[in-house]
Amino acid sequence: MAALRDIRRKITAVQKTKQITRAMNMVSASKLRSAQMRMENFRPYAIKFMDVLNSLALRVDPKTHPLLATREPRKIRVIVMTSDRGLCGGFNTNVIRAAERFMQAKAKEGKEIAMVSVGRKGRDYFRKKAKLQSMHTDVFRKFDMGLAIGIGEDVIPSFIAEEYDELYLVYSEFSSVSIQRPRIVRLLPLPSVGTEEEVDYEKRLDYIYEPSDEVLLDQLLPMYIRVLIYRALLETSAGEHGARMVAMDNATKNCDDLTRSLTLFFNKVRQASITKELMDIVGGTEALKKAK
């Protein structure tokens, strides 16, 4: 009977766990809708902004603005974005592995690496494995462009002061509810700056700007950093909710499978217990008959 009570307790515990995972799945699905809408509305703007600024950078002298400067990349800074909470499958693990491989490859080339951590999971993992220049945790519950501006203020003045030479951004790009792919983007210098590849003639055409190149770049370059960081924040937020929804859905299904297997085992143990009791009764009856 003790074994039956233990199995019954396990079944009850699994059913309670199923209620929790189902509730978390529903909460993540609700949050995903709003996060995905924000991300999909902002993504085309960010992509077009990046294209326009890269095209503009091809037409101006890199000496026009300090954020266009190209230097020998001896020091590199990497912004790594992960979620603040777990229970979202391999979402954080994939980003962390991509960032770790990238930084190890750069370190083998003799580069000095410093990291800006956005999200608690990345901070916890790299705390003792990398040089953390700054940390931003507990930010994904509710955020806006102000967060991207704050992160930008951590990295823009340092680049101008030549404290590092290249800036990279590592985050998860949202493809679908079940697919989030790690991406590594070079923010500074701009991808088009210093390139030796052939560029379309139309992108090389010069234009007359109003206001001047200096004034225009002084406004657009910091905005470019903030826009791409904000896009990465939106992609990370949507990816986290999508990954958690899938993970909780799988956990709910696993609870159902475990409940069925435990119920089957419970029935077998109970049947064996009943059979044993019947055998004891039959054996006692036979013994009484022989005694007479």
Sequence and secondary structure as in RCSB ss.txt:
>XXXX:A:sequence
MAALRDIRRKITAVQKTKQITRAMNMVSASKLRSAQMRMENFRPYAIKFMDVLNSLALRVDPKTHPLLATREPRK
IRVIVMTSDRGLCGGFNTNVIRAAERFMQAKAKEGKEIAMVSVGRKGRDYFRKKAKLQSMHTDVFRKFDMGLAIG
IGEDVIPSFIAEEYDELYLVYSEFSSVSIQRPRIVRLLPLPSVGTEEEVDYEKRLDYIYEPSDEVLLDQLLPMYI
RVLIYRALLETSAGEHGARMVAMDNATKNCDDLTRSLTLFFNKVRQASITKELMDIVGGTEALKKAK
>XXXX:A:secstr
 HHHHHHHHHHHHHHHHHHHHHHHHHHHHHHHHHHHHHHHHHHHHHHHHHHHHHHHHTTS GGGSGGG      E
EEEEEE  SS  STTHHHHHHHHHHHHHHHHHHTT EEEEEEESHHHHHHHTTTS EEEEE S SSS  HHHHHH
HHHHHHHHHHTTS SEEEEEEEEEEETTEEEEEEEEEES TTTT  S   HHHH     SS HHHHHHHHHHHHH
HHHHHHHHHHHHHHHHHHHHHHHHHHHHHHHHHHHHHHHHHHHHHHHHHHHHHHHHHHHHHHHHHH 
